[in-house]
Amino acid sequence: MSQDHRDAPSAAPEVHRTQRLGAYAVVVRPDAEGVPHLLLTRISSIGYPPGWWALPGGGVDHGESPHDAVVRELREETGLVARTQRLIDVHSVHVVAQGRGDAYEDYHGVHLLYAVEVEDVEGPGVLPEPFVVEIDGTTDLAQWIRLDTLPPKGSAAPGELLPAVEHVLDRLADYDVAGGV
């Protein structure tokens, strides 16, 4: 009696597909000397990738409008209140990478980018102090960063800026946002 000893075909790796719609605030504001600053948030140790800088914003909840989502996320991550917002761009990122174990993560993020003006707390020329409202969330710091100190697209060191931030920096002059860039 003979047995067939051919190898069984190897199983294809498991792939976890995720598509996420997010709404993000592009907040540019000059300081007292007229130097434009961009409001950024740093991803906490429970977020991914930790330590990277991002635009304030996040996922649009089921049934929530993107306009409402960007206002909510801005408040949660920076404590600031949006006065006006307008859709200025759409950014998309698609990444397939090794995930947990033998599984692969296939992530597609669609980012709606809104030009946002925040309420004046202390008057023009004063950058309102951001603070993280959502404690133990995916943001651990909100900060105004001078535009002239941010690296141009493609030159940021790994771990500095998310692709959406680089995308915004590359196109900021085309957006006609507050802050006179």
C-alpha positions as CSV (number, residue, x, y, z in Angstrom):
1,M,0.0,0.0,0.0
2,S,1.5,3.3,-1.0
3,Q,0.8,6.7,0.5
4,D,0.9,10.0,-1.3
5,H,3.5,12.2,0.4
6,R,3.0,15.4,-1.6
7,D,3.2,18.5,0.5
8,A,-0.2,20.1,1.2
9,P,-0.4,23.6,-0.3
10,S,0.6,26.2,2.3
11,A,-2.2,28.3,3.5
12,A,-2.3,31.9,2.4
13,P,-1.5,34.3,5.3
14,E,-4.5,35.8,7.1
15,V,-5.1,39.4,6.0
16,H,-7.0,41.9,8.2
17,R,-8.6,44.6,6.1
18,T,-9.5,47.9,7.6
19,Q,-10.9,51.0,6.0
20,R,-11.2,54.1,8.1
21,L,-12.7,57.5,7.4
22,G,-11.2,60.3,9.4
23,A,-11.7,64.1,9.6
24,Y,-8.7,66.2,10.5
25,A,-8.2,69.9,11.3
26,V,-5.6,72.0,9.5
27,V,-5.3,74.9,12.0
28,V,-2.8,77.6,11.0
29,R,-2.5,80.7,13.1
30,P,0.1,83.5,13.4
31,D,1.7,84.5,16.7
32,A,2.1,88.1,17.9
33,E,5.0,88.6,15.5
34,G,3.0,87.3,12.5
35,V,4.9,83.9,12.3
36,P,2.5,81.2,11.2
37,H,2.1,78.1,13.4
38,L,0.4,74.7,12.7
39,L,-1.4,72.9,15.4
40,L,-0.2,69.3,15.8
41,T,-0.9,66.5,18.1
42,R,1.5,63.8,19.3
43,I,0.3,60.1,19.2
44,S,0.5,58.5,22.7
45,S,2.0,55.2,23.6
46,I,-1.4,53.4,23.1
47,G,-1.8,54.9,19.6
48,Y,0.0,53.9,16.4
49,P,2.6,54.9,15.7
50,P,3.5,56.3,19.1
51,G,5.5,59.5,19.2
52,W,4.6,60.6,15.7
53,W,3.1,64.0,15.0
54,A,-0.4,64.2,13.5
55,L,-3.1,66.7,12.6
56,P,-5.8,67.0,15.3
57,G,-8.7,64.7,14.3
58,G,-9.7,61.1,14.0
59,G,-12.3,58.6,13.0
60,V,-15.8,59.6,11.9
61,D,-18.3,57.7,14.1
62,H,-21.1,55.8,12.5
63,G,-23.9,58.3,11.8
64,E,-21.8,61.3,12.5
65,S,-21.1,64.0,9.9
66,P,-17.5,64.6,9.1
67,H,-18.0,68.3,10.0
68,D,-19.2,67.3,13.5
69,A,-16.4,64.8,13.8
70,V,-13.6,67.3,13.1
71,V,-15.1,69.7,15.7
72,R,-15.4,66.9,18.3
73,E,-11.9,65.6,17.7
74,L,-10.4,69.0,17.8
75,R,-12.0,69.6,21.2
76,E,-11.0,66.2,22.6
77,E,-7.4,66.4,21.4
78,T,-6.6,70.1,22.0
79,G,-9.4,71.6,24.1
80,L,-9.9,74.2,21.4
81,V,-13.3,75.1,19.9
82,A,-13.7,75.3,16.2
83,R,-15.3,78.5,15.0
84,T,-15.4,77.7,11.3
85,Q,-14.4,74.8,9.1
86,R,-14.3,74.1,5.4
87,L,-13.2,71.0,3.5
88,I,-9.9,71.7,1.7
89,D,-8.5,68.3,0.6
90,V,-8.8,64.6,0.8
91,H,-5.7,62.5,1.6
92,S,-5.5,58.7,1.3
93,V,-3.0,56.2,2.7
94,H,-2.9,52.5,1.9
95,V,-0.4,50.3,3.9
96,V,-0.1,46.5,3.8
97,A,2.4,45.3,6.5
98,Q,3.1,42.3,8.7
99,G,0.8,42.5,11.7
100,R,0.4,40.3,14.7
101,G,1.7,36.8,14.4
102,D,1.4,35.6,10.8
103,A,-1.4,38.0,9.9
104,Y,-1.0,41.0,7.6
105,E,-2.7,44.3,8.1
106,D,-4.2,45.9,5.0
107,Y,-5.1,49.4,6.1
108,H,-6.7,52.1,4.0
109,G,-7.3,55.5,5.6
110,V,-9.3,58.2,3.9
111,H,-8.6,61.6,5.5
112,L,-10.9,64.5,5.0
113,L,-8.8,67.7,5.7
114,Y,-10.6,70.8,7.0
115,A,-9.3,74.3,7.3
116,V,-10.3,75.3,10.8
117,E,-10.3,78.5,12.6
118,V,-10.5,78.3,16.4
119,E,-12.2,80.7,18.8
120,D,-10.1,83.6,20.0
121,V,-9.7,83.2,23.7
122,E,-7.3,86.1,24.3
123,G,-7.4,88.1,21.1
124,P,-5.6,88.2,17.7
125,G,-1.9,87.3,17.7
126,V,-2.3,85.1,20.8
127,L,-2.0,81.4,20.2
128,P,-4.7,79.7,22.4
129,E,-3.1,77.2,24.7
130,P,-4.0,73.7,23.6
131,F,-4.4,70.9,26.1
132,V,-5.5,67.3,25.8
133,V,-9.0,66.8,27.1
134,E,-9.3,63.1,26.5
135,I,-7.0,61.6,29.1
136,D,-5.6,58.1,28.4
137,G,-6.5,58.5,24.7
138,T,-4.4,58.3,21.6
139,T,-3.1,61.8,22.0
140,D,-0.6,62.8,24.7
141,L,0.3,66.3,23.6
142,A,-1.1,69.2,21.5
143,Q,1.2,71.9,20.4
144,W,1.6,74.9,18.0
145,I,4.6,74.3,15.8
146,R,6.2,77.1,13.8
147,L,5.8,76.3,10.1
148,D,9.4,77.4,9.3
149,T,10.7,74.7,11.7
150,L,8.8,71.8,10.1
151,P,10.8,69.6,7.6
152,P,9.6,69.7,4.0
153,K,7.8,66.7,2.5
154,G,10.0,63.7,2.2
155,S,12.7,64.9,4.5
156,A,11.2,64.1,7.9
157,A,13.0,61.4,9.8
158,P,11.0,58.2,10.4
159,G,8.9,58.8,13.5
160,E,8.4,62.5,13.1
161,L,5.4,63.3,10.9
162,L,2.5,61.2,9.7
163,P,2.1,61.2,5.9
164,A,-1.1,63.4,6.1
165,V,1.0,66.1,7.9
166,E,3.6,66.0,5.1
167,H,0.8,66.1,2.5
168,V,-0.6,69.3,4.2
169,L,2.9,70.9,4.4
170,D,3.5,70.2,0.7
171,R,0.2,71.9,-0.3
172,L,-0.4,74.5,2.4
173,A,0.1,77.5,0.1
174,D,-2.7,76.2,-2.1
175,Y,-5.2,75.8,0.8
176,D,-5.9,79.5,1.6
177,V,-6.0,78.8,5.3
178,A,-6.1,81.4,8.1
179,G,-2.7,82.4,9.2
180,G,-1.5,84.0,6.0
181,V,0.7,81.3,4.7
